[in-house]
Amino acid sequence: MVSFRFLLTRSFFALLGLRVGYWRQVVEELWRKSDEEIMQLHDTCLQEGMPRSANGQIVASLGDLKVAQTLTKEGLRQQSNNSSHKKGFGRHTSGSTGEPTSVRLTKAELGRLLGVRDYCFRHYGIKLGEREARLWGRVDDSLKARIGDLLLNRETYNPGAADGVRQVKRLTETRAAYIYGYVSLLLEAARLMEANGWRPPKVSCIICTAEKILESQKRYLARIFNAPVVEEYGATEFDIIAFECKDWHLHLVNPWLIVEWVNGQCVITDVSRRSQYFIRYVIGDTLRLTRCACDGLGGRFVVEELEGRSANRFVHLSESKKFHASEFSQMINQYQNEYGDVFRFQIEQNDYTSFSMTVSPCPRKGQHHISDYLRENVKKKHNANIDIKVTVTADSGLLINKSGYFIQNIDQQHD
Ligand SMILES: [Zn+2]
């Protein structure tokens, strides 16, 4: 049934001239095209827009893009300061990376981004504008936030707050179409629902954003919420970049974005943007793309490995020996599958042999068990002895971190 709040939200979008439905149809049509046709579209967009790269060169074709200089966050800030284009919509983030980013968008630009979002949501039977239950680290009670929630048909919960139990109880009674939120908060909500024997709300899907999620955690959430669990990969600058199909492939979904590897960094170009130029923009995340036969959603390219800030990605065992931090997440995923357990974690490296790990809740077999397991695995795979001190925390807020589950405290020059 179409609710009044849904109509209000869609009217609000229409009033702003955002044409979400139109752009969603454009996205659908574009994804029916071949790779060659999409490349042709990219080439045409560049030809028409004549965007400039970081050093001011005009990029009028895919050929120009191939040799264009990359753009850093600092470069984007300078570009924005110099630009006379101050009209339109603003999106701002204080930045989990510590670097604030300010994004300006015209109606058509914001419309496209929302069209992509609507396209992704439809895959799960949701229309953008239907009621959203959002699990967020802080609940903003200001009037502005309340009006925003009303217009965007959204309700917010914080399972990590002092009255988290009460908030999660309220969540079980929600009539929202879907739940959207941080992985750590979704896990906390699921844990509380399981512990209290509460029935989950009836929702079409659970969308996880901002944090890395393990497969074992996804299975757990799907079981407790009795709904499909979907991972979203997005950024303030581009909104949704990749979204999971029902088979858990993280497909690239915005047809105007080009994702490439340049000098070991992941860079993204948005061929459609004019109010700011995103030409080979260094996104700061590490991701590996592979081609996938699945045509369930978006393009054929899927994100295979996604890590947070690239500076954090290596575990150093000595001056010369290192391994990728994702090995830790694989080990823990394996551990959780093996012992049928689910917990959140964050590992910090303090020096070559010493690590501290925070978990919540305590693993069923105890904190020494997981510590021994990791130590033995590192010994077996890398022939190195490490020490891992495990601390159990009840404060779920401690484990909310966009940069993921690994923090590197050793001098970054090793990276
Ligand atoms: Zn797929």
Boltz pocket constraint, residues with backbone or C-beta under 6 A from the ligand:
constraints:
  - pocket:
      binder: B
      contacts: [[A, 245], [A, 246], [A, 247], [A, 248], [A, 249], [A, 251], [A, 294], [A, 295], [A, 296], [A, 297]]
      max_distance: 6.0
